Every structure is written in structure tokens, then in C-alpha cells.
Amino acid sequence: ASGVPPKDVAKNLGVSIPTLYRWVPASTHA
């Protein structure tokens, strides 16, 4: 998902933006 806007990622996954930002920081700081 690198280089892809978070909104596009959320749209592609079918999840909400808040849900997206809930696990994105966790995966990036893992």
C-alpha cells in the first residue's frame, strides 16, 4: 500500500478511515 493515499486504501479495503488509522500506525511502528 506504499504510495497509495489512505483514502484510496480505505476505499479499496471497504473500511472506514478511523478504522484504517487504527491499524496503520500499529503496522508502521511494529
Order of alpha helices (4+ residues) and beta strands (2+ residues): alpha-alpha
